Amino acid sequence: MRDIDEIIRTLTSAHPELSHEQLKVLNPGADDDGLWFFRHPDCPYEVQLESPRGQCPFLFETDERHAPDTACTVAEAVSMVARGLGLAPPQPN
């Protein structure tokens, strides 16, 4: 399982209304599709994670804040996405 799959599973388990979408490219395999968008109906902002292979580290960006940040672990990425959308961070199992 890729890190992005674990990130999505953790976030959607804690916040079922969260939506996520991977960038759709014109030329799969040739174009970089390593960009995932996250939205929540209670938040006006969109956040994104970027990684060429869906593995850590991820570049984190949001509409709210223009300075990118880096998530070096799955836990950091989950926390950054939750915080960027104004959501409570998921509790560890």
OpenMM code with the backbone's topology and positions (N, CA, C; nanometers):
from openmm import Vec3, app, unit

residues = "MET ARG ASP ILE ASP GLU ILE ILE ARG THR LEU THR SER ALA HIS PRO GLU LEU SER HIS GLU GLN LEU LYS VAL LEU ASN PRO GLY ALA ASP ASP ASP GLY LEU TRP PHE PHE ARG HIS PRO ASP CYS PRO TYR GLU VAL GLN LEU GLU SER PRO ARG GLY GLN CYS PRO PHE LEU PHE GLU THR ASP GLU ARG HIS ALA PRO ASP THR ALA CYS THR VAL ALA GLU ALA VAL SER MET VAL ALA ARG GLY LEU GLY LEU ALA PRO PRO GLN PRO ASN".split()
positions = [
    Vec3(0.0838, -0.1171, 0.0000),
    Vec3(0.0000, 0.0000, 0.0000),
    Vec3(0.0891, 0.1244, 0.0000),
    Vec3(0.0561, 0.2176, -0.0850),
    Vec3(0.1310, 0.3440, -0.0888),
    Vec3(0.0940, 0.4306, 0.0312),
    Vec3(0.1829, 0.5217, 0.0645),
    Vec3(0.1560, 0.6131, 0.1757),
    Vec3(0.0282, 0.6927, 0.1522),
    Vec3(0.0042, 0.7378, 0.0304),
    Vec3(-0.1156, 0.8180, 0.0023),
    Vec3(-0.2416, 0.7375, 0.0296),
    Vec3(-0.2387, 0.6066, 0.0042),
    Vec3(-0.3557, 0.5226, 0.0314),
    Vec3(-0.3838, 0.5153, 0.1811),
    Vec3(-0.2789, 0.5065, 0.2609),
    Vec3(-0.2941, 0.5044, 0.4069),
    Vec3(-0.3431, 0.6402, 0.4572),
    Vec3(-0.2933, 0.7472, 0.3995),
    Vec3(-0.3369, 0.8824, 0.4367),
    Vec3(-0.4863, 0.8983, 0.4084),
    Vec3(-0.5281, 0.8604, 0.2890),
    Vec3(-0.6693, 0.8716, 0.2506),
    Vec3(-0.7561, 0.7843, 0.3401),
    Vec3(-0.7140, 0.6608, 0.3668),
    Vec3(-0.7908, 0.5684, 0.4504),
    Vec3(-0.8082, 0.6267, 0.5912),
    Vec3(-0.7012, 0.6781, 0.6473),
    Vec3(-0.7064, 0.7337, 0.7825),
    Vec3(-0.7979, 0.8556, 0.7891),
    Vec3(-0.7843, 0.9453, 0.6941),
    Vec3(-0.8647, 1.0676, 0.6945),
    Vec3(-1.0120, 1.0401, 0.6695),
    Vec3(-1.0441, 0.9566, 0.5717),
    Vec3(-1.1855, 0.9303, 0.5409),
    Vec3(-1.2526, 0.8449, 0.6479),
    Vec3(-1.1757, 0.7650, 0.7179),
    Vec3(-1.2306, 0.6872, 0.8287),
    Vec3(-1.2737, 0.7811, 0.9414),
    Vec3(-1.1937, 0.8814, 0.9699),
    Vec3(-1.2235, 0.9774, 1.0764),
    Vec3(-1.3232, 1.0842, 1.0327),
    Vec3(-1.3228, 1.1165, 0.9041),
    Vec3(-1.4067, 1.2250, 0.8511),
    Vec3(-1.4735, 1.1778, 0.7216),
    Vec3(-1.5838, 1.1026, 0.7329),
    Vec3(-1.6482, 1.0434, 0.6147),
    Vec3(-1.6910, 1.1436, 0.5075),
    Vec3(-1.7139, 1.2697, 0.5441),
    Vec3(-1.7560, 1.3689, 0.4450),
    Vec3(-1.6388, 1.4248, 0.3637),
    Vec3(-1.5188, 1.3905, 0.4030),
    Vec3(-1.3992, 1.4366, 0.3312),
    Vec3(-1.4008, 1.3791, 0.1896),
    Vec3(-1.3702, 1.4621, 0.0932),
    Vec3(-1.3574, 1.4126, -0.0443),
    Vec3(-1.2122, 1.4273, -0.0877),
    Vec3(-1.1713, 1.3389, -0.1758),
    Vec3(-1.0344, 1.3412, -0.2269),
    Vec3(-1.0374, 1.3045, -0.3740),
    Vec3(-0.9415, 1.3568, -0.4453),
    Vec3(-0.9339, 1.3317, -0.5895),
    Vec3(-0.7889, 1.3432, -0.6338),
    Vec3(-0.7476, 1.2487, -0.7147),
    Vec3(-0.6140, 1.2553, -0.7743),
    Vec3(-0.6234, 1.3334, -0.9043),
    Vec3(-0.5205, 1.4128, -0.9321),
    Vec3(-0.5154, 1.4888, -1.0560),
    Vec3(-0.5326, 1.3951, -1.1748),
    Vec3(-0.6211, 1.4315, -1.2637),
    Vec3(-0.6407, 1.3539, -1.3868),
    Vec3(-0.5559, 1.4177, -1.4964),
    Vec3(-0.4683, 1.3379, -1.5551),
    Vec3(-0.3773, 1.3897, -1.6563),
    Vec3(-0.4195, 1.3409, -1.7947),
    Vec3(-0.3733, 1.4114, -1.8971),
    Vec3(-0.4061, 1.3731, -2.0345),
    Vec3(-0.3292, 1.2502, -2.0806),
    Vec3(-0.2053, 1.2357, -2.0346),
    Vec3(-0.1204, 1.1252, -2.0776),
    Vec3(-0.0724, 1.0445, -1.9572),
    Vec3(-0.1571, 0.9521, -1.9054),
    Vec3(-0.1141, 0.8725, -1.7901),
    Vec3(0.0171, 0.7992, -1.8200),
    Vec3(0.1049, 0.7991, -1.7226),
    Vec3(0.2351, 0.7360, -1.7418),
    Vec3(0.3402, 0.8335, -1.7910),
    Vec3(0.2991, 0.9329, -1.8688),
    Vec3(0.3925, 1.0332, -1.9207),
    Vec3(0.3852, 1.1617, -1.8379),
    Vec3(0.2629, 1.2006, -1.7996),
    Vec3(0.2436, 1.3212, -1.7192),
    Vec3(0.2457, 1.2838, -1.5712),
    Vec3(0.2900, 1.3767, -1.4886),
    Vec3(0.2963, 1.3540, -1.3446),
    Vec3(0.1563, 1.3668, -1.2855),
    Vec3(0.1057, 1.2565, -1.2320),
    Vec3(-0.0272, 1.2581, -1.1710),
    Vec3(-0.0189, 1.2454, -1.0190),
    Vec3(0.0955, 1.2785, -0.9629),
    Vec3(0.1177, 1.2641, -0.8197),
    Vec3(0.0665, 1.3797, -0.7375),
    Vec3(-0.0554, 1.4224, -0.7623),
    Vec3(-0.1151, 1.5360, -0.6918),
    Vec3(-0.2551, 1.4957, -0.6472),
    Vec3(-0.2804, 1.5088, -0.5170),
    Vec3(-0.4099, 1.4728, -0.4600),
    Vec3(-0.4705, 1.5940, -0.3933),
    Vec3(-0.6010, 1.6152, -0.4181),
    Vec3(-0.6754, 1.7281, -0.3632),
    Vec3(-0.7713, 1.6767, -0.2566),
    Vec3(-0.7847, 1.7514, -0.1470),
    Vec3(-0.8732, 1.7152, -0.0376),
    Vec3(-0.9647, 1.8332, -0.0080),
    Vec3(-1.0940, 1.8007, 0.0127),
    Vec3(-1.1933, 1.9031, 0.0446),
    Vec3(-1.2871, 1.8491, 0.1526),
    Vec3(-1.3468, 1.9417, 0.2268),
    Vec3(-1.4485, 1.9058, 0.3258),
    Vec3(-1.5585, 2.0107, 0.3159),
    Vec3(-1.6854, 1.9688, 0.3234),
    Vec3(-1.7946, 2.0656, 0.3058),
    Vec3(-1.7976, 2.1779, 0.4098),
    Vec3(-1.7359, 2.1588, 0.5257),
    Vec3(-1.7348, 2.2633, 0.6286),
    Vec3(-1.6190, 2.3615, 0.6131),
    Vec3(-1.5376, 2.3448, 0.5093),
    Vec3(-1.4194, 2.4292, 0.4923),
    Vec3(-1.4195, 2.4941, 0.3538),
    Vec3(-1.3935, 2.6235, 0.3471),
    Vec3(-1.3898, 2.6896, 0.2162),
    Vec3(-1.2601, 2.6629, 0.1387),
    Vec3(-1.1626, 2.6022, 0.2036),
    Vec3(-1.0319, 2.5824, 0.1413),
    Vec3(-1.0155, 2.4413, 0.0870),
    Vec3(-0.9236, 2.4298, -0.0050),
    Vec3(-0.8814, 2.3006, -0.0586),
    Vec3(-0.7357, 2.2827, -0.0179),
    Vec3(-0.6980, 2.1603, 0.0146),
    Vec3(-0.5577, 2.1322, 0.0418),
    Vec3(-0.5109, 2.0261, -0.0563),
    Vec3(-0.3799, 2.0201, -0.0750),
    Vec3(-0.3260, 1.9211, -0.1671),
    Vec3(-0.1965, 1.8633, -0.1136),
    Vec3(-0.1747, 1.7387, -0.1530),
    Vec3(-0.0487, 1.6698, -0.1269),
    Vec3(0.0104, 1.6317, -0.2605),
    Vec3(0.1421, 1.6453, -0.2713),
    Vec3(0.2093, 1.6143, -0.3975),
    Vec3(0.3293, 1.5248, -0.3720),
    Vec3(0.3358, 1.4170, -0.4494),
    Vec3(0.4477, 1.3240, -0.4462),
    Vec3(0.4415, 1.2414, -0.5736),
    Vec3(0.5503, 1.2291, -0.6460),
    Vec3(0.5467, 1.1589, -0.7744),
    Vec3(0.4972, 1.0142, -0.7663),
    Vec3(0.5274, 0.9441, -0.6575),
    Vec3(0.4880, 0.8037, -0.6480),
    Vec3(0.3882, 0.7757, -0.5355),
    Vec3(0.3372, 0.8807, -0.4743),
    Vec3(0.2407, 0.8613, -0.3663),
    Vec3(0.3047, 0.8131, -0.2378),
    Vec3(0.4344, 0.8384, -0.2242),
    Vec3(0.5093, 0.7989, -0.1062),
    Vec3(0.5675, 0.9240, -0.0399),
    Vec3(0.5904, 0.9160, 0.0910),
    Vec3(0.6539, 1.0271, 0.1623),
    Vec3(0.7940, 1.0502, 0.1074),
    Vec3(0.8369, 1.1746, 0.1098),
    Vec3(0.7717, 1.2943, 0.1620),
    Vec3(0.6705, 1.3518, 0.0628),
    Vec3(0.5760, 1.4302, 0.1175),
    Vec3(0.4744, 1.4984, 0.0379),
    Vec3(0.4927, 1.6487, 0.0532),
    Vec3(0.4729, 1.7197, -0.0557),
    Vec3(0.4641, 1.8647, -0.0504),
    Vec3(0.3187, 1.8968, -0.0170),
    Vec3(0.2959, 1.9774, 0.0850),
    Vec3(0.1627, 2.0152, 0.1300),
    Vec3(0.1383, 2.1612, 0.0951),
    Vec3(0.0231, 2.1878, 0.0340),
    Vec3(-0.0156, 2.3251, 0.0029),
    Vec3(-0.1642, 2.3416, 0.0281),
    Vec3(-0.2048, 2.4658, 0.0506),
    Vec3(-0.3457, 2.4975, 0.0737),
    Vec3(-0.3795, 2.6318, 0.0111),
    Vec3(-0.5086, 2.6478, -0.0197),
    Vec3(-0.5572, 2.7763, -0.0722),
    Vec3(-0.5435, 2.8863, 0.0323),
    Vec3(-0.5526, 2.8489, 0.1585),
    Vec3(-0.5511, 2.9470, 0.2670),
    Vec3(-0.4127, 3.0080, 0.2872),
    Vec3(-0.3104, 2.9244, 0.2791),
    Vec3(-0.1729, 2.9677, 0.3068),
    Vec3(-0.0869, 2.9396, 0.1840),
    Vec3(-0.0125, 3.0359, 0.1400),
    Vec3(0.0617, 3.0200, 0.0154),
    Vec3(0.2001, 2.9589, 0.0334),
    Vec3(0.2452, 2.9431, 0.1561),
    Vec3(0.3776, 2.8852, 0.1792),
    Vec3(0.3647, 2.7329, 0.1882),
    Vec3(0.4292, 2.6588, 0.0999),
    Vec3(0.4217, 2.5125, 0.1062),
    Vec3(0.4971, 2.4588, 0.2278),
    Vec3(0.4647, 2.3368, 0.2644),
    Vec3(0.5294, 2.2699, 0.3755),
    Vec3(0.5571, 2.1264, 0.3304),
    Vec3(0.6383, 2.0540, 0.4057),
    Vec3(0.6710, 1.9163, 0.3702),
    Vec3(0.6293, 1.8225, 0.4817),
    Vec3(0.5577, 1.7165, 0.4434),
    Vec3(0.5211, 1.6097, 0.5361),
    Vec3(0.6153, 1.4937, 0.5096),
    Vec3(0.6951, 1.4605, 0.6082),
    Vec3(0.7947, 1.3535, 0.5920),
    Vec3(0.7419, 1.2165, 0.6297),
    Vec3(0.6284, 1.2121, 0.7006),
    Vec3(0.5697, 1.0849, 0.7422),
    Vec3(0.4203, 1.0849, 0.7102),
    Vec3(0.3599, 0.9660, 0.7133),
    Vec3(0.2155, 0.9545, 0.6942),
    Vec3(0.1433, 1.0332, 0.8027),
    Vec3(0.1858, 1.0197, 0.9277),
    Vec3(0.1215, 1.0905, 1.0390),
    Vec3(0.1268, 1.2419, 1.0194),
    Vec3(0.2395, 1.2940, 0.9743),
    Vec3(0.2502, 1.4386, 0.9481),
    Vec3(0.1554, 1.4804, 0.8372),
    Vec3(0.1464, 1.4016, 0.7305),
    Vec3(0.0579, 1.4349, 0.6187),
    Vec3(-0.0877, 1.4353, 0.6636),
    Vec3(-0.1272, 1.3344, 0.7405),
    Vec3(-0.2642, 1.3273, 0.7921),
    Vec3(-0.2931, 1.4506, 0.8774),
    Vec3(-0.2029, 1.4861, 0.9656),
    Vec3(-0.2205, 1.6016, 1.0524),
    Vec3(-0.2297, 1.7314, 0.9725),
    Vec3(-0.1442, 1.7468, 0.8731),
    Vec3(-0.1447, 1.8694, 0.7920),
    Vec3(-0.2743, 1.8840, 0.7131),
    Vec3(-0.3216, 1.7749, 0.6542),
    Vec3(-0.4471, 1.7812, 0.5777),
    Vec3(-0.5629, 1.8146, 0.6719),
    Vec3(-0.5714, 1.7448, 0.7845),
    Vec3(-0.6790, 1.7715, 0.8805),
    Vec3(-0.6743, 1.9166, 0.9269),
    Vec3(-0.5580, 1.9624, 0.9679),
    Vec3(-0.5428, 2.1005, 1.0155),
    Vec3(-0.5764, 2.2008, 0.9041),
    Vec3(-0.5313, 2.1728, 0.7822),
    Vec3(-0.5573, 2.2632, 0.6705),
    Vec3(-0.7047, 2.2766, 0.6371),
    Vec3(-0.7835, 2.1729, 0.6730),
    Vec3(-0.9273, 2.1764, 0.6480),
    Vec3(-1.0072, 2.2108, 0.7739),
    Vec3(-0.9363, 2.2440, 0.8820),
    Vec3(-1.0028, 2.2805, 1.0061),
    Vec3(-1.0695, 2.1629, 1.0754),
    Vec3(-1.0171, 2.0430, 1.0545),
    Vec3(-1.0740, 1.9216, 1.1125),
    Vec3(-0.9890, 1.8750, 1.2301),
    Vec3(-1.0526, 1.8001, 1.3197),
    Vec3(-0.9769, 1.7397, 1.4293),
    Vec3(-0.8877, 1.6309, 1.3720),
    Vec3(-0.7651, 1.6221, 1.4182),
    Vec3(-0.6772, 1.5160, 1.3681),
    Vec3(-0.7306, 1.3799, 1.4119),
    Vec3(-0.7251, 1.2803, 1.3230),
    Vec3(-0.7712, 1.1452, 1.3587),
    Vec3(-0.6907, 1.0906, 1.4763),
    Vec3(-0.7575, 1.0165, 1.5623),
    Vec3(-0.6924, 0.9536, 1.6766),
    Vec3(-0.6261, 0.8245, 1.6313),
    Vec3(-0.5052, 0.7972, 1.6800),
    Vec3(-0.4378, 0.6729, 1.6434),
    Vec3(-0.5160, 0.5528, 1.6938),
    Vec3(-0.5066, 0.4445, 1.6180),
    Vec3(-0.5776, 0.3211, 1.6568),
    Vec3(-0.5067, 0.2500, 1.7678),
] * unit.nanometer
topology = app.Topology()
chain = topology.addChain("A")
for resn in residues:
    res = topology.addResidue(resn, chain)
    for name in ("N", "CA", "C"):
        topology.addAtom(name, app.Element.getBySymbol(name[0]), res)
